[in-house]
Structures are given as C-alpha cells and as structure tokens.
C-alpha cells in the first residue's frame, strides 16, 4: 500500500485567482517564479499547474527578450529579491 504524503499539496495560485492570461509586462507577478539568480523555478517548488507554468515560462522568456528581466546575474551581484534591484543589475 502506498504511503501517505508527508507534505501538503500545493495549489496553483493562478487557478485559484482564475487567471486566463499571464502578462509578460507584469514583473511583480512573475517574480514568484524566479529564483534569486533569475532562473525559472520548477512546478514542484512554485505549485503551479502545467497550464499556468507554461504560461509563466513563456511570459518570462518574452520579458527577457525585451530586457525587462535579465537572463543571468553574476554570482557577485546576486540579490535577495531580483525584482527590487533590476535597475542596479545592468550597471
């Protein structure tokens, strides 16, 4: 018989809010899916469903392409919250 989970199941915050489209220009909503080094966090950590995780990934990739979010951050300039210091990273 399978063992019970020792952790609580995460629920997709976008499904709870009934979001149909994730905008790439809304950096504050995308910051929850980025690590401190601006990497896209996986579904198992964010709790997003497959549909919304794909939308988040596409939005982040679009934001990176038009330079709203940087692709990488050097290890010397790693920050706690990547969205707070976006202007300082490019200097």
Chimera marker file (.cmm) of the C-alpha trace (Angstrom):
<marker_set name="trace">
<marker id="1" x="0.000" y="0.000" z="0.000" r="1" g="1" b="0" radius="0.5"/>
<marker id="2" x="1.284" y="3.448" z="-0.844" r="1" g="1" b="0" radius="0.5"/>
<marker id="3" x="2.455" y="5.690" z="1.943" r="1" g="1" b="0" radius="0.5"/>
<marker id="4" x="0.678" y="8.949" z="2.659" r="1" g="1" b="0" radius="0.5"/>
<marker id="5" x="2.336" y="12.189" z="1.665" r="1" g="1" b="0" radius="0.5"/>
<marker id="6" x="4.313" y="13.899" z="4.374" r="1" g="1" b="0" radius="0.5"/>
<marker id="7" x="3.846" y="17.306" z="2.805" r="1" g="1" b="0" radius="0.5"/>
<marker id="8" x="0.775" y="19.284" z="1.887" r="1" g="1" b="0" radius="0.5"/>
<marker id="9" x="-0.127" y="19.543" z="-1.775" r="1" g="1" b="0" radius="0.5"/>
<marker id="10" x="0.495" y="22.956" z="-3.270" r="1" g="1" b="0" radius="0.5"/>
<marker id="11" x="-2.306" y="24.587" z="-5.170" r="1" g="1" b="0" radius="0.5"/>
<marker id="12" x="-1.891" y="26.749" z="-8.231" r="1" g="1" b="0" radius="0.5"/>
<marker id="13" x="-2.359" y="30.392" z="-7.262" r="1" g="1" b="0" radius="0.5"/>
<marker id="14" x="-3.326" y="31.266" z="-10.815" r="1" g="1" b="0" radius="0.5"/>
<marker id="15" x="-6.129" y="28.681" z="-10.850" r="1" g="1" b="0" radius="0.5"/>
<marker id="16" x="-7.418" y="29.989" z="-7.529" r="1" g="1" b="0" radius="0.5"/>
<marker id="17" x="-7.444" y="33.542" z="-8.913" r="1" g="1" b="0" radius="0.5"/>
<marker id="18" x="-8.962" y="32.274" z="-12.205" r="1" g="1" b="0" radius="0.5"/>
<marker id="19" x="-6.269" y="33.888" z="-14.344" r="1" g="1" b="0" radius="0.5"/>
<marker id="20" x="-6.636" y="33.245" z="-18.080" r="1" g="1" b="0" radius="0.5"/>
<marker id="21" x="-3.535" y="35.067" z="-19.317" r="1" g="1" b="0" radius="0.5"/>
<marker id="22" x="-0.226" y="35.947" z="-17.648" r="1" g="1" b="0" radius="0.5"/>
<marker id="23" x="1.192" y="39.218" z="-18.950" r="1" g="1" b="0" radius="0.5"/>
<marker id="24" x="4.934" y="39.436" z="-19.548" r="1" g="1" b="0" radius="0.5"/>
<marker id="25" x="4.941" y="43.143" z="-18.606" r="1" g="1" b="0" radius="0.5"/>
<marker id="26" x="3.735" y="42.414" z="-15.058" r="1" g="1" b="0" radius="0.5"/>
<marker id="27" x="7.087" y="41.747" z="-13.413" r="1" g="1" b="0" radius="0.5"/>
<marker id="28" x="5.686" y="41.635" z="-9.880" r="1" g="1" b="0" radius="0.5"/>
<marker id="29" x="3.568" y="38.579" z="-10.647" r="1" g="1" b="0" radius="0.5"/>
<marker id="30" x="6.486" y="36.875" z="-12.401" r="1" g="1" b="0" radius="0.5"/>
<marker id="31" x="8.916" y="37.391" z="-9.516" r="1" g="1" b="0" radius="0.5"/>
<marker id="32" x="7.382" y="34.488" z="-7.565" r="1" g="1" b="0" radius="0.5"/>
<marker id="33" x="8.504" y="32.103" z="-10.292" r="1" g="1" b="0" radius="0.5"/>
<marker id="34" x="12.108" y="33.357" z="-10.421" r="1" g="1" b="0" radius="0.5"/>
<marker id="35" x="14.979" y="32.364" z="-8.145" r="1" g="1" b="0" radius="0.5"/>
<marker id="36" x="17.493" y="34.837" z="-6.716" r="1" g="1" b="0" radius="0.5"/>
<marker id="37" x="19.679" y="34.215" z="-9.787" r="1" g="1" b="0" radius="0.5"/>
<marker id="38" x="16.752" y="34.814" z="-12.195" r="1" g="1" b="0" radius="0.5"/>
<marker id="39" x="16.284" y="31.151" z="-13.050" r="1" g="1" b="0" radius="0.5"/>
<marker id="40" x="12.771" y="29.870" z="-13.700" r="1" g="1" b="0" radius="0.5"/>
<marker id="41" x="11.647" y="27.796" z="-10.731" r="1" g="1" b="0" radius="0.5"/>
<marker id="42" x="10.075" y="24.376" z="-11.411" r="1" g="1" b="0" radius="0.5"/>
<marker id="43" x="6.443" y="23.436" z="-10.839" r="1" g="1" b="0" radius="0.5"/>
<marker id="44" x="7.190" y="21.374" z="-7.774" r="1" g="1" b="0" radius="0.5"/>
<marker id="45" x="8.520" y="24.454" z="-5.969" r="1" g="1" b="0" radius="0.5"/>
<marker id="46" x="6.026" y="27.064" z="-7.156" r="1" g="1" b="0" radius="0.5"/>
<marker id="47" x="2.949" y="24.835" z="-7.035" r="1" g="1" b="0" radius="0.5"/>
<marker id="48" x="1.717" y="25.948" z="-10.446" r="1" g="1" b="0" radius="0.5"/>
<marker id="49" x="-0.319" y="23.626" z="-12.622" r="1" g="1" b="0" radius="0.5"/>
<marker id="50" x="1.085" y="22.562" z="-16.004" r="1" g="1" b="0" radius="0.5"/>
<marker id="51" x="-1.004" y="25.038" z="-17.982" r="1" g="1" b="0" radius="0.5"/>
<marker id="52" x="-0.079" y="28.060" z="-15.882" r="1" g="1" b="0" radius="0.5"/>
<marker id="53" x="3.576" y="27.010" z="-15.552" r="1" g="1" b="0" radius="0.5"/>
<marker id="54" x="3.882" y="27.027" z="-19.341" r="1" g="1" b="0" radius="0.5"/>
<marker id="55" x="2.260" y="30.473" z="-19.457" r="1" g="1" b="0" radius="0.5"/>
<marker id="56" x="4.685" y="31.744" z="-16.795" r="1" g="1" b="0" radius="0.5"/>
<marker id="57" x="7.660" y="30.316" z="-18.697" r="1" g="1" b="0" radius="0.5"/>
<marker id="58" x="6.569" y="31.997" z="-21.933" r="1" g="1" b="0" radius="0.5"/>
<marker id="59" x="5.960" y="35.302" z="-20.144" r="1" g="1" b="0" radius="0.5"/>
<marker id="60" x="9.405" y="35.196" z="-18.511" r="1" g="1" b="0" radius="0.5"/>
<marker id="61" x="11.069" y="34.351" z="-21.822" r="1" g="1" b="0" radius="0.5"/>
<marker id="62" x="9.284" y="37.250" z="-23.518" r="1" g="1" b="0" radius="0.5"/>
<marker id="63" x="10.237" y="39.630" z="-20.705" r="1" g="1" b="0" radius="0.5"/>
<marker id="64" x="13.856" y="38.509" z="-21.006" r="1" g="1" b="0" radius="0.5"/>
<marker id="65" x="13.797" y="39.035" z="-24.758" r="1" g="1" b="0" radius="0.5"/>
<marker id="66" x="12.729" y="42.675" z="-24.444" r="1" g="1" b="0" radius="0.5"/>
<marker id="67" x="15.095" y="43.217" z="-21.456" r="1" g="1" b="0" radius="0.5"/>
<marker id="68" x="12.558" y="43.681" z="-18.669" r="1" g="1" b="0" radius="0.5"/>
<marker id="69" x="14.144" y="40.766" z="-16.787" r="1" g="1" b="0" radius="0.5"/>
<marker id="70" x="17.846" y="39.879" z="-17.177" r="1" g="1" b="0" radius="0.5"/>
<marker id="71" x="18.875" y="36.465" z="-18.492" r="1" g="1" b="0" radius="0.5"/>
<marker id="72" x="21.571" y="35.836" z="-15.885" r="1" g="1" b="0" radius="0.5"/>
<marker id="73" x="23.065" y="37.506" z="-12.848" r="1" g="1" b="0" radius="0.5"/>
<marker id="74" x="26.712" y="37.232" z="-11.934" r="1" g="1" b="0" radius="0.5"/>
<marker id="75" x="27.457" y="35.458" z="-8.663" r="1" g="1" b="0" radius="0.5"/>
<marker id="76" x="28.956" y="38.632" z="-7.251" r="1" g="1" b="0" radius="0.5"/>
<marker id="77" x="25.734" y="40.574" z="-7.758" r="1" g="1" b="0" radius="0.5"/>
<marker id="78" x="23.191" y="38.004" z="-6.508" r="1" g="1" b="0" radius="0.5"/>
<marker id="79" x="20.300" y="39.694" z="-4.718" r="1" g="1" b="0" radius="0.5"/>
<marker id="80" x="17.591" y="38.537" z="-2.301" r="1" g="1" b="0" radius="0.5"/>
<marker id="81" x="14.685" y="39.787" z="-4.374" r="1" g="1" b="0" radius="0.5"/>
<marker id="82" x="15.543" y="40.047" z="-8.074" r="1" g="1" b="0" radius="0.5"/>
<marker id="83" x="12.749" y="42.461" z="-8.960" r="1" g="1" b="0" radius="0.5"/>
<marker id="84" x="13.687" y="45.125" z="-6.402" r="1" g="1" b="0" radius="0.5"/>
<marker id="85" x="17.106" y="45.893" z="-7.870" r="1" g="1" b="0" radius="0.5"/>
<marker id="86" x="16.532" y="45.447" z="-11.597" r="1" g="1" b="0" radius="0.5"/>
<marker id="87" x="17.969" y="48.877" z="-12.424" r="1" g="1" b="0" radius="0.5"/>
<marker id="88" x="21.177" y="48.234" z="-10.456" r="1" g="1" b="0" radius="0.5"/>
<marker id="89" x="21.907" y="44.913" z="-12.155" r="1" g="1" b="0" radius="0.5"/>
<marker id="90" x="22.505" y="46.365" z="-15.602" r="1" g="1" b="0" radius="0.5"/>
<marker id="91" x="25.115" y="48.840" z="-14.357" r="1" g="1" b="0" radius="0.5"/>
<link id1="1" id2="2" r="1" g="1" b="0" radius="0.2"/>
<link id1="2" id2="3" r="1" g="1" b="0" radius="0.2"/>
<link id1="3" id2="4" r="1" g="1" b="0" radius="0.2"/>
<link id1="4" id2="5" r="1" g="1" b="0" radius="0.2"/>
<link id1="5" id2="6" r="1" g="1" b="0" radius="0.2"/>
<link id1="6" id2="7" r="1" g="1" b="0" radius="0.2"/>
<link id1="7" id2="8" r="1" g="1" b="0" radius="0.2"/>
<link id1="8" id2="9" r="1" g="1" b="0" radius="0.2"/>
<link id1="9" id2="10" r="1" g="1" b="0" radius="0.2"/>
<link id1="10" id2="11" r="1" g="1" b="0" radius="0.2"/>
<link id1="11" id2="12" r="1" g="1" b="0" radius="0.2"/>
<link id1="12" id2="13" r="1" g="1" b="0" radius="0.2"/>
<link id1="13" id2="14" r="1" g="1" b="0" radius="0.2"/>
<link id1="14" id2="15" r="1" g="1" b="0" radius="0.2"/>
<link id1="15" id2="16" r="1" g="1" b="0" radius="0.2"/>
<link id1="16" id2="17" r="1" g="1" b="0" radius="0.2"/>
<link id1="17" id2="18" r="1" g="1" b="0" radius="0.2"/>
<link id1="18" id2="19" r="1" g="1" b="0" radius="0.2"/>
<link id1="19" id2="20" r="1" g="1" b="0" radius="0.2"/>
<link id1="20" id2="21" r="1" g="1" b="0" radius="0.2"/>
<link id1="21" id2="22" r="1" g="1" b="0" radius="0.2"/>
<link id1="22" id2="23" r="1" g="1" b="0" radius="0.2"/>
<link id1="23" id2="24" r="1" g="1" b="0" radius="0.2"/>
<link id1="24" id2="25" r="1" g="1" b="0" radius="0.2"/>
<link id1="25" id2="26" r="1" g="1" b="0" radius="0.2"/>
<link id1="26" id2="27" r="1" g="1" b="0" radius="0.2"/>
<link id1="27" id2="28" r="1" g="1" b="0" radius="0.2"/>
<link id1="28" id2="29" r="1" g="1" b="0" radius="0.2"/>
<link id1="29" id2="30" r="1" g="1" b="0" radius="0.2"/>
<link id1="30" id2="31" r="1" g="1" b="0" radius="0.2"/>
<link id1="31" id2="32" r="1" g="1" b="0" radius="0.2"/>
<link id1="32" id2="33" r="1" g="1" b="0" radius="0.2"/>
<link id1="33" id2="34" r="1" g="1" b="0" radius="0.2"/>
<link id1="34" id2="35" r="1" g="1" b="0" radius="0.2"/>
<link id1="35" id2="36" r="1" g="1" b="0" radius="0.2"/>
<link id1="36" id2="37" r="1" g="1" b="0" radius="0.2"/>
<link id1="37" id2="38" r="1" g="1" b="0" radius="0.2"/>
<link id1="38" id2="39" r="1" g="1" b="0" radius="0.2"/>
<link id1="39" id2="40" r="1" g="1" b="0" radius="0.2"/>
<link id1="40" id2="41" r="1" g="1" b="0" radius="0.2"/>
<link id1="41" id2="42" r="1" g="1" b="0" radius="0.2"/>
<link id1="42" id2="43" r="1" g="1" b="0" radius="0.2"/>
<link id1="43" id2="44" r="1" g="1" b="0" radius="0.2"/>
<link id1="44" id2="45" r="1" g="1" b="0" radius="0.2"/>
<link id1="45" id2="46" r="1" g="1" b="0" radius="0.2"/>
<link id1="46" id2="47" r="1" g="1" b="0" radius="0.2"/>
<link id1="47" id2="48" r="1" g="1" b="0" radius="0.2"/>
<link id1="48" id2="49" r="1" g="1" b="0" radius="0.2"/>
<link id1="49" id2="50" r="1" g="1" b="0" radius="0.2"/>
<link id1="50" id2="51" r="1" g="1" b="0" radius="0.2"/>
<link id1="51" id2="52" r="1" g="1" b="0" radius="0.2"/>
<link id1="52" id2="53" r="1" g="1" b="0" radius="0.2"/>
<link id1="53" id2="54" r="1" g="1" b="0" radius="0.2"/>
<link id1="54" id2="55" r="1" g="1" b="0" radius="0.2"/>
<link id1="55" id2="56" r="1" g="1" b="0" radius="0.2"/>
<link id1="56" id2="57" r="1" g="1" b="0" radius="0.2"/>
<link id1="57" id2="58" r="1" g="1" b="0" radius="0.2"/>
<link id1="58" id2="59" r="1" g="1" b="0" radius="0.2"/>
<link id1="59" id2="60" r="1" g="1" b="0" radius="0.2"/>
<link id1="60" id2="61" r="1" g="1" b="0" radius="0.2"/>
<link id1="61" id2="62" r="1" g="1" b="0" radius="0.2"/>
<link id1="62" id2="63" r="1" g="1" b="0" radius="0.2"/>
<link id1="63" id2="64" r="1" g="1" b="0" radius="0.2"/>
<link id1="64" id2="65" r="1" g="1" b="0" radius="0.2"/>
<link id1="65" id2="66" r="1" g="1" b="0" radius="0.2"/>
<link id1="66" id2="67" r="1" g="1" b="0" radius="0.2"/>
<link id1="67" id2="68" r="1" g="1" b="0" radius="0.2"/>
<link id1="68" id2="69" r="1" g="1" b="0" radius="0.2"/>
<link id1="69" id2="70" r="1" g="1" b="0" radius="0.2"/>
<link id1="70" id2="71" r="1" g="1" b="0" radius="0.2"/>
<link id1="71" id2="72" r="1" g="1" b="0" radius="0.2"/>
<link id1="72" id2="73" r="1" g="1" b="0" radius="0.2"/>
<link id1="73" id2="74" r="1" g="1" b="0" radius="0.2"/>
<link id1="74" id2="75" r="1" g="1" b="0" radius="0.2"/>
<link id1="75" id2="76" r="1" g="1" b="0" radius="0.2"/>
<link id1="76" id2="77" r="1" g="1" b="0" radius="0.2"/>
<link id1="77" id2="78" r="1" g="1" b="0" radius="0.2"/>
<link id1="78" id2="79" r="1" g="1" b="0" radius="0.2"/>
<link id1="79" id2="80" r="1" g="1" b="0" radius="0.2"/>
<link id1="80" id2="81" r="1" g="1" b="0" radius="0.2"/>
<link id1="81" id2="82" r="1" g="1" b="0" radius="0.2"/>
<link id1="82" id2="83" r="1" g="1" b="0" radius="0.2"/>
<link id1="83" id2="84" r="1" g="1" b="0" radius="0.2"/>
<link id1="84" id2="85" r="1" g="1" b="0" radius="0.2"/>
<link id1="85" id2="86" r="1" g="1" b="0" radius="0.2"/>
<link id1="86" id2="87" r="1" g="1" b="0" radius="0.2"/>
<link id1="87" id2="88" r="1" g="1" b="0" radius="0.2"/>
<link id1="88" id2="89" r="1" g="1" b="0" radius="0.2"/>
<link id1="89" id2="90" r="1" g="1" b="0" radius="0.2"/>
<link id1="90" id2="91" r="1" g="1" b="0" radius="0.2"/>
</marker_set>
